[in-house]
């Protein structure tokens, strides 16, 4: 191949290579940006879906407790229990002691099964009322997925519960559980009749110290007189089911909740040990979420891993949680890397086609005229021949 031909190929080859490299870089950056935008939109959507599901759940529970607080049969039983309790008002602790004796100490069923006892058989009016209301209350908490239901008088005495745990028969104003979440919602409900009070998720000793949250509302008769409070203990399983649904999460994606104390309010998808109320999460995005902001950005998560974090918050009553939806940055990069072989193949094909086009151009514009020119390199005189 002559020097002229070499010079002919050099510039187009280098030029095309530069164009192809720039094009490859541009395509790669476009794919990276598109992948990031796609994941940002996807995890913002997942965040919103989780938040909406939580709002719907709490609105449903709120509607149910309001409905039951207006139930005539429940109000009638509450009035009867209030009246019977008042009989022993001058005998401090007598009523509570008797209730705990018949429905806890002498209960033939073990802890966790005490709700199976409907009538203690002591012949008291209390047990008669209990036998009437208990099947309905037990069916309600079972069918609707609650953990426990409580009837409480105006002074804080728990004179009915479905589960009959250690809180049964205690006082929420002066007793050992006066600082619990149940006591918190009782006090707010009794002081604000007609409202529904929620407590944050916290450890509850009567339920084996497991995380629990409560809601409560006042009970009033036809005259508007407050008879006490109806309270429900909400199960954590429902919240876990909402937050741990892994559809569309990829390999490393997860959604979780964080409270104002910077502790998780849900179970991590990747931990075999309990994370709710144990694992601290103090990241840029959780702080922004708890401050009422929403958005998506790259940051280090609670494990110290770089993630794309979509953040928002959910508020009900006095409770405020950060709602987080995150995916590892490494997984996003891996998704881009999987597309690079196809990009390289496309770029190589374009480069080959471009070189082929140059070759055709060479043959048409130079190759057909090589016999018509006399290249005299010594004289540098190009003369035509006949």
C-alpha positions as CSV (number, residue, x, y, z in Angstrom):
1,X,0.0,0.0,0.0
2,X,1.4,3.4,-1.0
3,X,2.1,6.3,1.3
4,X,-0.7,8.2,-0.4
5,X,-3.1,5.4,0.4
6,X,-1.9,5.3,4.0
7,X,-2.4,9.0,4.4
8,X,-5.8,8.6,2.9
9,X,-6.8,6.1,5.5
10,X,-5.2,7.7,8.5
11,X,-7.3,10.8,8.9
12,X,-10.7,9.2,8.3
13,X,-9.8,6.3,10.6
14,X,-8.8,8.6,13.4
15,X,-11.7,10.9,12.8
16,X,-14.2,8.1,12.8
17,X,-12.6,6.6,15.9
18,X,-12.9,10.0,17.7
19,X,-16.5,10.3,16.6
20,X,-17.3,6.8,17.7
21,X,-15.7,7.3,21.1
22,X,-17.6,10.5,21.7
23,X,-20.8,8.8,20.6
24,X,-20.1,5.9,22.9
25,X,-19.5,8.2,25.8
26,X,-22.6,10.2,25.1
27,X,-24.7,7.0,24.8
28,X,-23.2,5.6,28.1
29,X,-23.9,8.9,29.9
30,X,-27.5,8.9,28.5
31,X,-28.1,5.4,29.7
32,X,-26.6,6.2,33.2
33,X,-28.8,9.3,33.5
34,X,-31.9,7.5,32.2
35,X,-31.3,4.6,34.6
36,X,-30.9,6.9,37.5
37,X,-34.0,8.9,36.5
38,X,-36.0,5.6,36.1
39,X,-35.0,4.3,39.5
40,X,-35.6,7.7,41.1
41,X,-39.1,7.8,39.7
42,X,-39.7,4.1,40.6
43,X,-38.6,4.5,44.2
44,X,-40.5,7.7,44.6
45,X,-43.6,5.8,43.4
46,X,-42.9,2.9,45.8
47,X,-42.4,5.4,48.6
48,X,-45.8,7.0,47.8
49,X,-47.5,3.7,47.6
50,X,-46.2,2.7,51.1
51,X,-47.3,6.1,52.5
52,X,-50.7,5.9,50.9
53,X,-51.2,2.3,52.3
54,X,-50.3,3.5,55.8
55,X,-52.7,6.4,55.6
56,X,-55.4,4.1,54.4
57,X,-54.8,1.7,57.2
58,X,-54.8,4.3,59.9
59,X,-57.9,5.9,58.5
60,X,-59.7,2.6,58.4
61,X,-58.8,1.8,62.0
62,X,-59.9,5.3,63.0
63,X,-63.3,4.8,61.3
64,X,-63.7,1.4,63.0
65,X,-63.0,2.6,66.5
66,X,-65.4,5.5,66.0
67,X,-68.1,3.1,64.7
68,X,-67.7,0.8,67.8
69,X,-67.7,3.7,70.2
70,X,-71.2,4.4,69.0
71,X,-72.5,0.8,69.3
72,X,-75.5,0.8,71.7
73,X,-74.7,-2.6,73.1
74,X,-71.1,-1.7,73.9
75,X,-72.3,1.6,75.5
76,X,-74.8,-0.3,77.6
77,X,-72.2,-2.7,78.8
78,X,-69.8,0.1,79.6
79,X,-72.5,1.9,81.7
80,X,-73.2,-1.3,83.6
81,X,-69.5,-1.9,84.3
82,X,-69.0,1.7,85.4
83,X,-71.9,1.4,87.8
84,X,-70.7,-1.9,89.3
85,X,-67.2,-0.6,89.6
86,X,-68.5,2.5,91.6
87,X,-69.9,0.1,94.2
88,X,-66.4,-0.7,95.3
89,X,-65.1,2.8,95.0
90,X,-64.5,3.0,98.8
91,X,-62.6,-0.3,98.7
92,X,-59.3,0.6,97.1
93,X,-58.0,-2.1,94.8
94,X,-60.8,-4.6,95.7
95,X,-62.5,-4.7,92.3
96,X,-59.1,-4.9,90.4
97,X,-57.9,-7.7,92.7
98,X,-61.1,-9.7,92.2
99,X,-61.0,-9.3,88.4
100,X,-57.3,-10.3,88.2
101,X,-58.1,-13.3,90.5
102,X,-60.9,-14.7,88.4
103,X,-59.6,-13.8,84.9
104,X,-55.8,-14.1,85.3
105,X,-54.7,-16.1,88.4
106,X,-57.6,-18.6,88.3
107,X,-57.9,-18.6,84.5
108,X,-57.7,-22.2,83.3
109,X,-56.1,-21.1,80.0
110,X,-52.4,-20.1,79.9
111,X,-51.0,-16.7,78.9
112,X,-51.8,-16.1,75.3
113,X,-55.0,-18.2,75.5
114,X,-56.7,-16.4,78.4
115,X,-59.1,-14.9,75.9
116,X,-60.8,-18.3,75.6
117,X,-62.5,-17.7,79.0
118,X,-65.8,-16.0,78.6
119,X,-67.3,-16.5,82.1
120,X,-65.3,-17.0,85.3
121,X,-68.3,-18.7,86.9
122,X,-68.2,-16.6,90.0
123,X,-71.9,-15.6,89.7
124,X,-71.1,-11.9,89.7
125,X,-72.8,-9.3,87.6
126,X,-69.4,-8.4,86.1
127,X,-68.9,-12.0,84.8
128,X,-72.5,-11.9,83.4
129,X,-71.7,-8.8,81.4
130,X,-68.3,-10.2,80.5
131,X,-69.9,-13.3,79.1
132,X,-72.2,-11.2,77.0
133,X,-69.7,-8.8,75.5
134,X,-66.6,-11.0,75.2
135,X,-67.6,-13.2,72.2
136,X,-68.4,-10.0,70.2
137,X,-65.2,-8.3,71.2
138,X,-63.1,-11.4,70.6
139,X,-64.5,-11.9,67.2
140,X,-63.9,-8.2,66.3
141,X,-60.2,-8.2,67.2
142,X,-59.7,-11.6,65.5
143,X,-61.6,-10.8,62.3
144,X,-60.2,-7.3,61.9
145,X,-56.7,-8.2,62.8
146,X,-56.3,-6.2,66.1
147,X,-54.3,-7.5,69.0
148,X,-56.5,-6.4,71.9
149,X,-59.5,-4.3,72.9
150,X,-59.9,-2.4,76.2
151,X,-62.7,-0.8,78.1
152,X,-61.5,1.8,80.6
153,X,-63.5,4.0,83.0
154,X,-63.0,7.7,83.5
155,X,-60.4,7.3,86.3
156,X,-58.2,5.0,84.2
157,X,-59.2,1.5,85.5
158,X,-59.0,-1.2,82.8
159,X,-62.0,-3.3,83.6
160,X,-62.1,-5.2,80.3
161,X,-59.7,-6.5,77.8
162,X,-59.8,-9.4,75.3
163,X,-56.3,-10.8,75.9
164,X,-56.3,-10.5,79.8
165,X,-52.6,-9.6,79.9
166,X,-50.9,-8.1,82.9
167,X,-52.5,-4.6,82.1
168,X,-56.0,-6.0,82.9
169,X,-57.3,-4.6,86.2
170,X,-54.6,-2.0,86.5
171,X,-55.0,1.8,86.6
172,X,-53.5,3.9,83.8
173,X,-53.2,7.1,85.9
174,X,-51.5,5.7,89.0
175,X,-50.6,2.1,88.1
176,X,-47.4,0.6,86.8
177,X,-48.3,1.3,83.2
178,X,-49.1,4.9,83.7
179,X,-46.3,6.0,81.3
180,X,-47.2,3.4,78.5
181,X,-48.6,4.1,75.1
182,X,-52.0,2.9,76.3
183,X,-52.0,5.4,79.1
184,X,-51.0,8.1,76.7
185,X,-54.0,7.5,74.4
186,X,-56.3,7.1,77.3
187,X,-55.4,10.5,78.8
188,X,-55.7,12.3,75.5
189,X,-59.1,10.6,74.7
190,X,-60.6,11.3,78.1
191,X,-59.5,14.9,78.0
192,X,-60.6,15.4,74.4
193,X,-64.0,13.7,74.0
194,X,-64.9,12.8,70.4
195,X,-61.3,12.7,69.1
196,X,-59.2,9.7,68.2
197,X,-55.8,9.5,69.8
198,X,-52.9,7.5,68.5
199,X,-49.7,6.5,70.3
200,X,-46.3,6.0,68.6
201,X,-44.9,2.5,68.3
202,X,-43.0,1.5,71.5
203,X,-42.2,-1.5,73.7
204,X,-45.2,-2.6,75.7
205,X,-44.3,-4.7,78.8
206,X,-47.6,-6.5,79.2
207,X,-47.2,-7.9,75.6
208,X,-43.9,-9.5,76.4
209,X,-42.1,-6.2,75.7
210,X,-42.9,-6.4,72.0
211,X,-43.5,-3.2,69.9
212,X,-47.1,-2.0,70.2
213,X,-49.2,1.0,69.3
214,X,-52.6,2.1,70.5
215,X,-55.6,4.2,69.5
216,X,-58.4,5.3,71.7
217,X,-61.6,7.4,71.7
218,X,-64.1,8.4,74.4
219,X,-67.4,6.6,75.1
220,X,-70.5,8.8,75.9
221,X,-74.1,8.1,76.7
222,X,-77.1,9.7,75.1
223,X,-76.9,12.7,77.5
224,X,-73.3,13.3,76.3
225,X,-71.8,12.2,79.6
226,X,-68.4,10.5,79.2
227,X,-68.5,6.9,80.4
228,X,-64.9,6.1,79.7
229,X,-62.6,5.1,76.9
230,X,-62.5,2.4,74.2
231,X,-58.9,1.5,73.2
232,X,-57.4,-0.8,70.6
233,X,-54.0,-2.3,70.5
234,X,-52.8,-2.3,66.8
235,X,-50.8,-5.2,65.5
236,X,-47.3,-4.5,64.1
237,X,-47.8,-7.3,61.5
238,X,-50.0,-5.1,59.3
239,X,-47.4,-2.4,59.1
240,X,-44.7,-5.0,58.4
241,X,-46.7,-6.4,55.5
242,X,-47.1,-2.9,54.0
243,X,-43.4,-2.0,54.3
244,X,-41.8,-5.4,53.5
245,X,-43.7,-6.1,50.2
246,X,-40.8,-6.6,47.8
247,X,-42.5,-6.3,44.5
248,X,-40.5,-3.9,42.2
249,X,-37.7,-3.5,44.8
250,X,-34.9,-5.3,42.9
251,X,-32.2,-7.1,44.8
252,X,-31.2,-4.4,47.2
253,X,-34.2,-2.2,47.5
254,X,-36.2,-1.8,50.7
255,X,-38.7,0.5,52.3
256,X,-38.8,1.3,56.0
257,X,-40.1,3.7,58.7
258,X,-38.1,5.9,61.1
259,X,-39.5,7.7,64.2
260,X,-38.6,11.1,65.6
261,X,-36.2,9.3,68.0
262,X,-34.3,8.1,64.8
263,X,-35.2,4.5,65.5
264,X,-36.8,2.2,62.9
265,X,-40.5,1.7,63.2
266,X,-40.5,-1.4,60.9
267,X,-38.5,-4.5,60.2
268,X,-35.6,-4.3,57.7
269,X,-36.0,-6.6,54.7
270,X,-32.4,-7.7,55.1
271,X,-32.1,-8.4,58.8
272,X,-33.0,-11.7,60.5
273,X,-33.0,-9.9,63.9
274,X,-35.6,-7.4,65.0
275,X,-34.8,-3.8,63.8
276,X,-38.0,-2.0,64.9
277,X,-37.2,0.2,67.8
278,X,-33.6,-1.1,67.9
279,X,-31.7,0.1,64.8
280,X,-30.9,3.8,64.7
281,X,-31.2,5.6,61.4
282,X,-29.6,9.1,61.3
283,X,-29.1,10.0,57.7
284,X,-29.5,13.2,55.6
285,X,-32.7,12.0,54.0
286,X,-34.4,10.7,57.2
287,X,-33.7,14.1,58.9
288,X,-35.2,15.9,55.9
289,X,-38.2,13.6,55.9
290,X,-38.9,14.1,59.6
291,X,-38.6,17.9,58.9
292,X,-41.5,17.6,56.5
293,X,-39.5,17.5,53.2
294,X,-39.8,15.0,50.4
295,X,-37.5,14.1,47.5
296,X,-34.9,11.7,46.2
297,X,-31.1,11.8,46.3
298,X,-27.9,9.7,46.7
299,X,-26.7,9.4,50.3
300,X,-25.2,6.9,52.7
301,X,-27.8,4.7,54.5
302,X,-27.9,3.4,58.0
303,X,-25.6,0.6,57.0
304,X,-23.0,3.0,55.5
305,X,-23.9,1.9,52.0
306,X,-24.4,4.4,49.2
307,X,-28.0,4.4,48.1
308,X,-30.5,6.2,46.0
309,X,-33.0,7.4,48.7
310,X,-36.6,8.5,48.1
311,X,-38.0,10.1,51.3
312,X,-41.3,11.4,52.6
313,X,-43.2,11.4,55.8
314,X,-46.6,10.3,57.2
315,X,-48.3,12.0,60.1
316,X,-51.3,10.8,62.1
317,X,-52.4,12.5,65.3
318,X,-49.2,13.4,67.1
319,X,-47.1,10.7,65.4
320,X,-44.7,11.5,62.6
321,X,-42.7,8.9,60.7
322,X,-40.2,9.2,57.9
323,X,-41.1,6.9,55.0
324,X,-38.0,5.7,53.2
325,X,-37.6,3.8,49.9
326,X,-34.0,3.0,48.9
327,X,-31.9,1.0,46.5
328,X,-28.1,0.4,46.5
329,X,-26.2,2.6,44.1
330,X,-24.2,-0.5,43.2
331,X,-27.3,-2.2,41.8
332,X,-28.0,0.8,39.6
333,X,-24.4,0.7,38.3
334,X,-24.7,-3.0,37.7
335,X,-27.8,-2.4,35.6
336,X,-25.9,0.1,33.5
337,X,-22.9,-2.3,33.2
338,X,-25.2,-5.0,31.8
339,X,-26.1,-2.7,28.9
340,X,-22.5,-1.8,28.0
341,X,-21.7,-5.0,25.9
342,X,-24.7,-4.1,23.7
343,X,-23.5,-0.5,23.5
344,X,-20.0,-1.7,22.6
345,X,-21.4,-4.0,19.9
346,X,-23.5,-1.2,18.4
347,X,-20.5,1.2,18.4
348,X,-18.3,-1.4,16.8
349,X,-20.9,-2.1,14.1
350,X,-21.2,1.6,13.4
351,X,-17.4,2.0,13.2
352,X,-17.1,-0.9,10.9
353,X,-19.9,0.4,8.6
354,X,-18.2,3.8,8.6
355,X,-14.8,2.3,7.5
356,X,-16.6,0.3,4.9
357,X,-18.2,3.5,3.5
358,X,-14.8,5.1,3.4
359,X,-13.4,2.2,1.5
360,X,-16.2,2.4,-1.1
361,X,-15.5,6.1,-1.4
362,X,-11.8,5.4,-2.0
363,X,-12.5,2.9,-4.7
364,X,-14.9,5.2,-6.6
365,X,-12.9,8.4,-6.3
366,X,-9.4,7.2,-6.4
367,X,-9.1,3.6,-7.4
368,X,-10.8,4.1,-10.8
369,X,-8.4,6.9,-11.8
370,X,-5.1,5.4,-10.8
371,X,-4.3,4.5,-14.4
372,X,-4.9,8.0,-15.6
373,X,-2.3,9.6,-13.5
374,X,1.5,9.4,-13.6
375,X,2.8,9.9,-10.1
376,X,6.4,11.1,-10.5
377,X,7.6,11.5,-7.0
378,X,11.0,12.7,-8.1
379,X,9.9,15.6,-10.2
380,X,6.6,16.1,-8.3
381,X,5.1,16.6,-11.8
382,X,1.7,15.2,-12.3
383,X,0.9,14.9,-16.0
384,X,-1.9,13.2,-17.8
385,X,-1.3,10.5,-20.4
386,X,-3.2,9.8,-23.4
